[in-house]
Structures are given as structure tokens and as C-alpha cells.
Amino acid sequence: MNERGFGGPPQGYDGSPSGMGGPPPGAGGPPPGAGGPPQGMGNPLGSAPVRSLMMKFAIPSIIGMLVSALYNMVDQLFIGRAVGPLGNAATGIAFPFTTACMAVALLFGIGGASCFNLTLGSGDKKKAPYFAGNALSLLAILGVLISAVTLIFLTPLLKSFGATSAVMPYAKEYVKYTAFGFPFLILTTGGGHLVRADGSPKMTMVCNITGAVINTVLDAVFVLGMGWGMKGAAIATVIGQLVSAVIVIVYCMNFKTVFLFGKHLIPSFGIVRRICSIGMASFFNQLAIALMQVVLNNSLRHYGELSKYGADDPIAVSSIVMKVNMIVFAIVIGLAQGTQPIESFNYGAQKYDRVKSAFWMAVRAGAVISIISFICFQLFPRQILAVFANKDASEGYYEFGAKFFRISLFFTWLNCLQPIISTFFTSIGKPVKGIFLSLTRQILFFIPLLLVLPLFFAIDGVVFAGPVADLLSAVVAILMARAEFKDIHEREWL
């Protein structure tokens, strides 16, 4: 869900900066076999061409992330056509629940997958399955816990998330069903990272696509065909998530690179602590997004009521913009996640040239996608908004929506850097840097700007907080990446 911010590097930042390339021809490097597993182990992560590995891991990862984003996008589309702006606003109010689930899924999914690959890369096949098994157990346990807490405290949580009196009934109806799917969502998302780390990215893709297709078909049947509205969209989502979770569980009982036994599933403090330290960057990033969503919803409710737009249309527009932007970020995050096994294994094996190659491929591809998205958001905002609306949508919905699209997503072309660089730090086992970078956009910049700018510019301040935060966080990401690659370059000569 994984799953950030409201696109590509500055001009001239499309390759490794001068001096970051490695020793000149003939200078050598580590002696043969010094940095990786012994000859004969044959792990393709350390020997196959990086470009082909990127195709193998990144494409299924991108498809998987796109499918995850489409879960919410499809609900938004059908709800918008059948229920209208109030239904769209309700999904925006409910979205922090999904983000919280994604936070847990990425904590143990990415953390477990990175530890699994780092351990395999260092040649320790005995310890590796404990990381996968512990991660799976905690994904299931915490999924049930989050579902229970949500159902018990549903009304006060929705109020704190910014629900207006008009939106509350729709949000309540939606979440009281989707909450039953939280364990399946967490298992599917987190378990998918473990499946990918086991060398089966296509299975992760199949899992996600299967659930998404089921969700889409049932959305059409339940929402449009049977007229179930919010309830129909929620039930369709849960059924799709359930099927995906079953596929993940069946695969994890038949891992390829290691054998998983019951003892590997029993949580161990040392194993869990290591998983959490690696996955914490993605976890905090998702929590930061959830907090940002809550603050944004409440700001739009307050300042929207003081404007000509009212509160409900701005919340609905914000939800749509966020879901559409998730499509872009699904591709970027998929690219980043596709590099994770490559970067982790080769960093553990001290094959730094392969680590750098995977990173820069992701940056270049992310920049292309982000620039194309920026052009679309600037030229066609009203057309995009119309896809999610019915005849009940007001002119204020379109007027505010076009402004919100163009301004809040102005730096889409620069936003690919933060998730790729943050994932890079996580992949190479430097969670503190990854955590800090994952928090810069939402916590360090966006939320303070969201609280301060509207005091001077009212609802326009809410709109402008996003692009300012995007620019500042991109600058920090670039500086941190340059420093890390300088360090890697120095290691190559040791």
C-alpha cells in the first residue's frame, strides 16, 4: 500500500554523479569470491544481469502495487457513480484505516523480506526461515487485532478522522464491513513481499490480480446491479482480499529457497526486533500518511465550511486526488520494491556495483512515469474528476477539484525520489536513515505546513501545503543519497 505523498529527479540527476562509479578498469576490487557466497551456490540475485532481474522483480511488483491501488480506486469509481460526492467523501474519511493496515503489512512484510534476503545473501540458510515465519505470524495476529479495535471504536474513530454529519452514515456503513477484511489485506500485502523475496514475484502478481478482478466484478454486481451502495463496495473488497490471502498462505507453506516449519512461526524477540528495525521506515511512512490524511480531512472540513465550497466537496475531491495519485505511486513504489531483493542480496555479498545499477534503473524509470503523470494532472483534472462523479456533483466540486489537482500535485515529477531512496536505505540494512527519510515529507514538512499555512491563506493554504512539502523532502532525499553513494564508492576501494 506500502503504498506516499502527493514525480522525478531534477535536470542532470539522471545518472550516477561524477565520482560515484567505482574503480577504473584494471584497478580490480575485492578478490574473486571475497564478497559473496561460494561458487556453486548459483543465486541469480548475485550473478544474473541486473536489468533482467529488474524486469523479473519490478514488473510483477509494479503490477501488484497497481492492483492494490485499484482496490481503492475501483470502490471510489463505483461509489462515485452510484452514491455521489458524499460516498467519495466517506471513502476518504475511511482511508486512514487502510493506511494503518498497510503500515503493519509493510513493517513485517518489507522487514521480513529484507532480513530474509540479507541473511541468504550472507550464506546463512538456517536462520533465514525464522524471519519469514515470524513475519507471517505477526501479520496474522495484528490483522485480527486492528479489525477488533476498529469495530469496537468505529464511531469515535470516524469523527476524529474528519467525518461530517452528512458523511458519517456512509463512512460507517462502509467501514463496518471492510474491517472484517483487514486481516486478509495485511496478510496479502505483507505476505506478498515474502513471496517475492523467495524468488516468486509472479506469484505475488497473480495473488493481487486475482483479488482485484474478483473485487471489480463483484463491485459491478453489488453496487450497480443489486443497488447495495457502500455496503456492496465493502463486501466486494473483503471477498477479493480473502481470496488473495488464501493464495499467499498456500504459497508460504511451500517456500522454494528454504523450508518453513512450525518452529519458524513462533515469534522470537530477537528475530522480531530485527524485522522491525528494517521495516520501520516503511511502517512510519505509512503511519505518517495516515496521520496526514486525518489532519488533511479535518483541515478541509474546517476551512471548507468557511469557504464557498462547503466541507463535503473538498473532502470528496481530496479522496479522489489521493486515490488517483496512488496509481502513480504504485508504479514508483513497485519499482523500489522490485530493487529490494537485488539491493539487499548484493549489498550483503559486497557487490556494490550491482546495488548501484539497480538503484539508478529505478530512478530513471520512476522519473519517466512521474513526468507523464504530471502532464496529465495539469491538463485533464476536470476530465479525471468526471469519471468519479454522477449528476449530483456540483460546479464547486469541479472548480475546487481542478485547483486541488493542479496545485497539490505540481511536484509529481519530483516525488519518485523519496520512496526509491527510502527503500534503498531499508534494503541495505540502514533503517535509521530510511525511517528519517520516510518521515520527512509527511511529518517534518507537510503536517506543520498544513497547520500553519491555512491560518494565513484559509483553504488555499491547505492546497499549497502539499507541493511545498514535496519540494523540501525531495531535496533532503537527494542529499542523503549522494552521501550514501560516496560512502559505497569508498568501500569499493577497501
C-alpha positions in Angstrom: 0.0 0.0 0.0 3.1 0.4 1.0 1.6 2.5 -0.6 3.0 8.3 -0.4 2.9 11.9 -0.9 1.0 13.8 -3.4 7.3 12.7 -9.5 11.4 12.6 -11.0 14.8 14.0 -10.3 16.0 17.5 -11.3 17.6 18.1 -14.6 21.0 16.5 -14.8 20.3 14.0 -12.0 19.6 11.1 -14.3 22.7 9.0 -13.6 25.4 8.5 -11.0 27.1 11.8 -10.1 30.7 12.2 -11.1 33.0 10.2 -9.0 30.5 7.6 -7.8 31.1 5.0 -10.4 33.8 2.7 -8.9 37.5 2.0 -9.6 38.8 2.4 -13.2 39.3 -0.5 -15.5 42.1 -2.7 -14.2 42.0 -1.4 -10.7 40.3 -4.6 -9.6 38.2 -4.6 -6.4 37.6 -7.4 -4.0 39.3 -10.7 -4.9 37.1 -13.3 -6.5 34.7 -14.9 -4.0 35.6 -12.3 -1.3 32.2 -10.7 -1.3 29.6 -13.3 -2.0 28.6 -16.9 -1.4 30.9 -19.6 -2.7 30.9 -20.6 -6.2 28.2 -23.2 -7.0 25.5 -21.7 -4.8 24.3 -20.0 -8.0 21.8 -17.5 -6.6 20.8 -15.4 -9.6 20.4 -12.3 -7.4 24.2 -12.1 -7.3 25.0 -13.2 -10.9 22.2 -12.6 -13.4 22.2 -9.3 -15.3 20.7 -6.5 -13.2 18.4 -5.4 -16.0 16.9 -8.8 -16.4 16.5 -9.1 -12.6 14.8 -5.7 -12.5 12.4 -6.9 -15.2 11.7 -10.1 -13.2 11.1 -8.4 -9.9 10.0 -4.9 -10.6 7.3 -5.6 -13.2 5.4 -8.1 -11.1 5.9 -5.8 -8.1 4.5 -2.8 -10.1 1.5 -4.8 -11.2 1.0 -6.0 -7.7 1.1 -2.4 -6.3 -1.2 -1.2 -9.1 -3.7 -3.9 -8.3 -3.6 -2.9 -4.6 -4.2 0.7 -5.6 -7.0 -0.4 -7.9 -8.8 -2.0 -4.9 -9.5 1.5 -3.6 -9.8 3.1 -7.0 -12.5 0.7 -8.1 -14.5 1.3 -4.9 -14.1 5.0 -5.4 -15.3 4.8 -9.0 -18.4 2.7 -8.4 -19.3 4.6 -5.2 -18.9 7.9 -7.0 -21.2 6.8 -9.9 -23.8 5.2 -7.6 -23.8 7.3 -4.4 -22.2 10.6 -5.4 -19.8 13.0 -3.7 -20.9 12.1 -0.2 -19.9 8.5 -0.9 -16.5 9.6 -2.2 -16.0 11.7 0.9 -16.8 8.7 3.0 -14.1 6.6 1.4 -11.7 9.5 2.1 -12.7 9.5 5.8 -12.3 5.7 5.9 -8.9 5.6 4.2 -6.7 6.0 7.3 -7.9 2.6 8.3 -6.5 1.1 5.2 -3.3 3.0 5.6 -2.8 1.7 9.1 -3.2 -1.8 7.8 -0.6 -1.1 5.1 1.7 0.2 7.8 1.6 -3.1 9.7 1.8 -5.1 6.4 5.0 -3.2 5.3 6.6 -3.3 8.8 6.6 -7.1 8.8 6.5 -7.7 5.0 9.3 -5.5 3.9 11.2 -6.0 7.2 10.9 -9.8 7.0 11.7 -9.9 3.3 14.8 -7.7 3.7 16.1 -9.7 6.6 15.4 -12.9 4.7 17.3 -11.8 1.7 20.2 -10.2 3.6 20.6 -13.5 5.6 20.5 -15.6 2.4 23.0 -13.2 0.8 25.4 -13.8 3.6 25.0 -17.6 3.2 23.0 -18.4 6.4 20.1 -20.6 5.1 19.5 -21.9 8.6 18.5 -18.6 10.1 16.6 -17.1 7.1 13.3 -19.1 7.5 12.9 -17.6 11.0 12.5 -14.2 9.5 9.8 -15.3 7.1 7.9 -17.4 9.6 7.9 -14.8 12.4 6.8 -12.1 9.9 3.8 -14.3 8.8 2.7 -15.0 12.3 2.7 -11.3 13.3 0.9 -10.2 10.1 -2.0 -12.5 11.0 -2.1 -11.6 14.8 -2.0 -7.9 14.2 -4.6 -8.0 11.4 -7.1 -9.6 13.8 -6.3 -7.0 16.5 -6.7 -4.0 14.2 -10.0 -5.4 13.0 -11.4 -5.8 16.5 -10.3 -2.3 17.6 -11.8 -0.7 14.6 -15.2 -2.4 15.1 -15.3 -1.5 18.8 -14.4 2.2 18.4 -15.8 2.8 15.0 -17.9 5.9 15.6 -15.4 7.9 17.6 -12.6 7.0 15.2 -14.6 8.2 12.2 -15.4 11.5 14.0 -11.7 12.0 14.7 -10.9 11.3 11.1 -13.0 14.3 10.0 -16.4 12.9 9.1 -19.2 15.5 8.8 -22.7 14.7 9.9 -23.7 14.2 6.2 -20.8 11.8 5.5 -20.9 9.8 8.8 -23.7 7.3 7.7 -21.9 6.4 4.5 -18.5 6.1 6.2 -19.9 3.9 9.0 -21.7 1.6 6.6 -18.5 1.2 4.5 -16.0 0.5 7.4 -18.2 -1.8 9.4 -17.8 -4.3 6.6 -14.3 -3.6 5.4 -13.0 -4.0 8.9 -13.6 -7.8 8.6 -11.2 -7.8 5.7 -8.3 -6.1 7.5 -6.5 -9.4 8.4 -6.7 -10.5 4.8 -5.5 -7.2 3.5 -2.5 -7.3 5.9 -1.6 -10.9 5.0 -1.9 -10.3 1.3 0.2 -7.2 1.3 2.9 -8.3 3.8 3.0 -11.9 2.7 3.4 -10.8 -0.9 6.8 -9.3 0.0 7.9 -12.6 1.5 6.7 -14.5 -1.6 8.7 -12.0 -3.8 11.8 -12.4 -1.6 11.5 -16.2 -2.1 12.1 -15.6 -5.8 8.5 -15.8 -6.9 7.4 -12.2 -7.9 4.9 -13.6 -10.5 3.0 -15.4 -7.8 2.7 -12.1 -5.9 1.3 -10.6 -9.0 -1.1 -13.5 -9.6 -2.3 -13.2 -6.0 -3.1 -9.5 -6.3 -4.6 -9.7 -9.7 -6.9 -12.4 -8.7 -8.3 -10.4 -5.7 -8.6 -7.3 -7.8 -10.5 -9.0 -10.6 -12.9 -10.5 -8.1 -13.4 -7.1 -6.4 -14.1 -5.3 -9.7 -16.6 -7.9 -10.9 -18.4 -8.0 -7.5 -18.4 -4.2 -7.3 -20.3 -4.1 -10.5 -22.7 -6.7 -9.3 -23.3 -5.5 -5.8 -23.1 -1.7 -6.3 -24.7 -1.2 -9.7 -26.6 -4.4 -10.2 -28.1 -5.0 -6.8 -28.0 -1.4 -5.6 -26.2 -2.1 -2.3 -24.2 1.1 -2.4 -21.5 1.5 0.2 -22.2 -1.9 1.6 -21.8 -3.6 -1.8 -18.5 -2.0 -2.4 -17.2 -3.0 1.0 -18.3 -6.6 0.7 -16.8 -6.9 -2.7 -13.5 -5.6 -1.4 -13.4 -8.1 1.5 -14.2 -11.1 -0.7 -11.3 -10.2 -3.1 -8.9 -9.7 -0.1 -9.9 -13.1 1.3 -9.1 -15.0 -1.9 -5.7 -13.2 -2.2 -4.8 -14.0 1.4 -5.6 -17.7 0.8 -3.2 -17.8 -2.1 -0.4 -16.2 -0.1 -0.9 -18.7 2.8 -0.8 -21.7 0.5 2.4 -20.5 -1.2 4.1 -19.8 2.2 3.5 -23.4 3.1 5.7 -24.4 0.1 8.6 -22.0 0.1 11.2 -22.6 -2.7 14.5 -21.4 -1.2 14.0 -22.7 2.4 11.7 -25.0 4.3 9.2 -23.4 6.8 8.3 -25.4 9.8 6.1 -24.7 12.8 9.1 -23.6 14.9 9.8 -20.8 12.4 6.3 -19.3 13.1 6.8 -18.9 16.8 7.7 -15.2 17.5 11.2 -14.7 18.8 12.2 -11.4 20.4 15.5 -11.1 18.6 14.0 -12.0 15.2 11.1 -9.7 15.6 13.3 -6.8 16.8 15.5 -7.2 13.7 12.5 -7.4 11.3 11.0 -4.3 12.9 14.3 -2.3 12.7 14.4 -3.0 9.0 10.7 -2.5 8.3 10.3 0.5 10.5 11.0 3.0 7.7 8.0 1.8 5.6 5.9 1.5 8.8 6.5 5.0 9.9 6.0 6.3 6.4 2.5 4.7 6.3 1.6 5.9 9.8 2.7 9.4 8.7 0.4 9.2 5.7 -2.5 8.1 7.9 -1.8 11.0 10.3 -1.5 13.3 7.3 -4.9 12.1 6.0 -6.6 12.7 9.3 -5.1 16.2 9.6 -6.0 17.0 5.9 -9.6 15.8 6.3 -10.1 17.9 9.4 -8.5 20.9 7.8 -10.7 20.6 4.7 -13.7 20.2 6.9 -12.9 23.3 9.0 -11.7 25.6 6.3 -14.2 24.2 3.7 -17.1 25.2 5.9 -15.6 28.8 5.9 -15.3 28.8 2.1 -17.8 28.9 -0.8 -17.2 25.2 -1.4 -18.5 23.8 1.9 -16.9 20.8 3.7 -18.1 17.8 1.8 -16.9 18.6 -1.7 -13.3 19.4 -0.7 -13.1 16.1 1.3 -14.5 14.2 -1.6 -12.0 15.8 -4.0 -9.1 15.2 -1.7 -10.1 11.5 -1.6 -10.2 11.2 -5.4 -6.9 13.0 -5.9 -5.2 10.8 -3.3 -6.5 7.6 -5.0 -5.6 8.8 -8.5 -2.1 9.8 -7.3 -1.8 6.3 -5.7 -1.7 4.9 -9.2 1.5 6.9 -9.9 3.0 5.9 -6.6 2.0 2.3 -7.0 4.3 2.2 -10.1 7.1 4.1 -8.3 6.9 2.0 -5.1 6.7 -1.1 -7.2 9.9 -0.1 -8.9 11.5 0.5 -5.5 10.3 -2.8 -4.1 11.5 -4.6 -7.2 15.0 -3.4 -6.3 14.8 -4.6 -2.7 15.9 -8.3 -3.2 18.6 -7.2 -5.6 20.0 -4.4 -3.4 19.7 -6.5 -0.2 21.4 -9.6 -1.5 24.2 -7.8 -3.4 24.9 -5.4 -0.5 25.2 -8.4 1.8 27.5 -10.0 -0.8 29.5 -6.7 -1.1 28.7 -6.5 -4.9 28.2 -2.7 -4.7 28.2 -2.1 -8.5 25.1 -4.2 -8.8 23.5 -2.3 -5.9 24.1 1.0 -7.7 22.9 -0.3 -11.0 19.6 -1.4 -9.6 19.1 1.9 -7.8 19.7 4.1 -10.9 17.5 1.9 -13.1 14.6 2.5 -10.6 15.3 6.3 -10.5 15.3 6.7 -14.3 12.1 4.6 -14.8 10.4 6.5 -11.9 11.3 9.8 -13.4 9.7 8.9 -16.8 6.4 7.8 -15.2 6.3 10.8 -12.9 6.7 13.3 -15.7 4.0 11.7 -17.8 1.7 11.8 -14.7 2.4 15.5 -14.1 1.4 16.4 -17.6 -1.9 14.5 -17.3 -2.7 16.1 -13.9 -2.1 19.6 -15.2 -4.0 19.2 -18.5 -7.0 17.0 -17.6 -8.2 17.5 -14.0 -11.8 18.0 -14.7 -12.0 15.0 -17.0 -10.5 12.8 -14.3 -12.9 14.2 -11.7 -15.9 13.5 -14.0 -15.0 9.8 -14.0 -15.8 9.6 -10.3 -18.9 11.8 -10.3 -22.6 11.4 -11.1 -25.2 14.0 -11.9 -25.3 15.2 -8.3 -21.8 16.7 -8.4 -21.8 20.5 -8.1 -19.8 23.0 -10.0 -17.9 23.7 -6.7 -16.8 20.0 -6.8 -15.2 20.6 -10.3 -13.9 24.1 -9.5 -12.1 23.1 -6.3 -11.1 19.7 -7.7 -9.3 21.3 -10.7 -7.4 23.7 -8.4 -6.5 20.9 -6.0 -5.2 18.6 -8.8 -3.0 21.2 -10.4 -1.5 22.8 -7.3 -1.3 19.9 -4.8 0.3 17.6 -7.5 2.6 20.2 -9.0 5.7 18.4 -7.9 4.6 14.9 -9.0 7.5 14.9 -11.4 9.9 15.1 -8.4 8.1 12.8 -6.0 9.6 9.5 -7.2 12.9 10.1 -5.4 11.7 9.8 -1.8 10.2 6.3 -1.9 13.0 4.9 -4.1 15.8 6.3 -1.8 13.9 5.4 1.4 13.5 1.8 0.2 17.2 1.8 -0.8 18.3 2.5 2.7 16.0 -0.1 4.1 17.3 -2.7 1.6 20.9 -2.2 2.6 20.2 -2.6 6.3 20.2 1.1 7.4 16.8 1.5 8.9 17.5 4.8 10.8 18.2 6.7 7.6 15.2 5.0 5.9 12.9 5.9 8.8 14.1 9.6 8.8 13.7 9.9 5.1 10.3 8.3 5.1 9.1 10.8 7.7 10.4 14.0 6.0 7.5 14.6 3.7 4.6 13.9 5.9 5.8 14.6 9.4 8.6 17.1 9.1 7.2 19.2 6.4 3.6 18.6 5.3 1.7 18.4 8.6 3.4 21.6 10.0 2.6 23.4 6.8 -0.9 22.1 6.8 -1.4 23.6 10.3 0.3 26.9 9.6 -0.5 28.0 6.0 -4.3 27.9 6.4 -4.0 30.4 9.2 -2.9 32.9 6.6 -4.5 31.6 3.4 -7.5 29.7 4.6 -8.4 26.7 2.3 -5.8 27.8 -0.2 -3.2 27.2 2.4 -4.4 23.6 2.6 -3.9 23.2 -1.1 -0.4 24.7 -1.2 1.0 22.7 1.8 1.5 19.6 -0.4 3.7 20.9 -3.1 6.0 22.9 -0.7 6.4 19.7 1.4 7.2 17.7 -1.8 10.0 20.0 -2.9 11.6 20.1 0.5 11.5 16.4 1.0 13.0 15.8 -2.5 16.0 18.0 -1.7 16.6 16.0 1.6 16.4 12.7 -0.3 18.9 13.8 -2.9 21.4 15.0 -0.3 21.2 11.7 1.7 21.5 9.6 -1.5 24.6 11.4 -2.6 26.3 11.0 0.8 25.5 7.2 0.9 26.8 6.6 -2.6 30.0 8.4 -1.7 30.4 6.0 1.2 29.8 3.0 -1.1 32.3 4.2 -3.6 35.0 4.4 -0.8 34.1 0.8 0.3 34.7 -0.5 -3.2 38.4 0.5 -2.8 38.9 -1.1 0.6 
